[in-house]
Amino acid sequence: MILLNFLLKEIPKMISNYSPPPPTSTSSNTKTVSVLEERLTLTEDKLKECLLNQSQILKDVQSGERRRSKETDGSPVHFT
């Protein structure tokens, strides 16, 4: 989860700091940049989806643990 949060924060910074080399063929470079931007957007969307899923799983686990602790009174269980 920490890595995904880091990536979501750092990827936009990396993009804004990137300075591409001088263009050689404008139409080719424009198409390449467009494809890369689309892929980056898809990657960011997937990362956000993963974070949301991870957050929901964590909430579910924590709620299950709370329910289990309320169901038991803390006394040891004896098996016969």
C-alpha positions in Angstrom: 0.0 0.0 0.0 2.9 2.4 0.8 4.4 1.7 -2.6 1.2 2.4 -4.4 0.7 5.6 -2.5 4.3 6.6 -3.3 3.8 5.9 -7.0 0.6 7.8 -7.2 2.4 10.8 -5.8 5.7 10.5 -7.6 4.6 9.6 -11.2 3.0 13.1 -11.8 6.2 14.7 -10.5 8.4 12.6 -12.7 6.3 13.5 -15.7 6.4 17.2 -15.0 10.2 17.1 -14.5 10.7 15.2 -17.7 12.1 17.3 -20.6 12.0 15.4 -23.9 14.7 15.6 -26.4 14.3 18.0 -29.3 11.8 16.7 -31.8 13.0 15.1 -35.0 9.6 14.3 -36.5 6.7 16.1 -35.1 3.9 13.8 -36.1 5.8 10.7 -34.9 6.7 12.3 -31.5 3.2 13.6 -31.0 1.8 10.1 -31.6 4.4 8.6 -29.3 3.6 11.1 -26.5 -0.1 10.5 -27.0 0.3 6.8 -26.6 2.5 7.2 -23.6 0.1 9.6 -21.9 -2.8 7.1 -22.5 -0.8 4.3 -21.1 0.2 6.4 -18.1 -3.4 7.3 -17.5 -4.5 3.7 -17.6 -1.7 2.8 -15.2 -2.7 5.5 -12.8 -6.3 4.4 -13.0 -5.3 0.8 -12.3 -3.2 1.9 -9.3 -6.1 3.9 -7.9 -8.3 0.8 -8.3 -5.8 -1.4 -6.6 -5.6 1.1 -3.6 -9.3 1.2 -3.3 -9.5 -2.6 -3.4 -6.7 -2.9 -0.8 -8.4 -0.4 1.4 -11.7 -2.3 1.2 -10.0 -5.6 2.0 -8.3 -4.0 5.0 -11.6 -2.6 6.3 -13.2 -6.0 5.9 -10.4 -7.7 7.8 -10.5 -5.2 10.6 -14.3 -5.4 10.9 -14.0 -9.3 11.0 -11.4 -9.0 13.8 -13.6 -6.7 15.8 -16.6 -9.0 15.4 -14.5 -12.0 16.5 -13.2 -10.2 19.6 -16.8 -9.2 20.6 -18.0 -12.8 20.2 -15.4 -14.2 22.7 -15.3 -13.1 26.3 -11.6 -13.7 26.6 -11.8 -16.9 28.5 -9.9 -19.9 27.2 -11.7 -22.4 25.0 -11.9 -25.9 26.3 -12.3 -28.8 23.9 -13.8 -32.1 25.0 
